[in-house]
Amino acid sequence: MSALMNADPDFAVLREDLAVLKRDVASLIEYMKCGATNTVRNAADQIDRGVRSLRQQARAEGEARPRQSATSSKSSPLSR
């Protein structure tokens, strides 16, 4: 009987440790989920910024190129 009485406090400690471990694991999982979400969001933001930058560069290059009109001084090989 003495052995059973000594085992109860040990089981209580183990139950408490298990409860704490479960809480810690749950917190870690939530932390990792948030981290993964933030990583995906950051990657999407970087892609958006890159696309906007490329569009601006394309517009700037398009505006910088001289436009050739239909009455250009250069003649087309088909107009000869």
C-alpha angles and dihedrals in degrees: 000000000000091000091055092051091052092048095056095069089048091053091048091053091047091050091051091048090049091051091050091047091051091051091048093049091048090050091048092051091051091048091051092048091053091046092051091048091050091048092053091045091050091049091050091050091051091050091049091051091048093051092048090050092050091049091051091049092049091050092048092049091047092052092045094054114090111242116234112225128211090250094054119151089238111086123221119238087237094058094062 
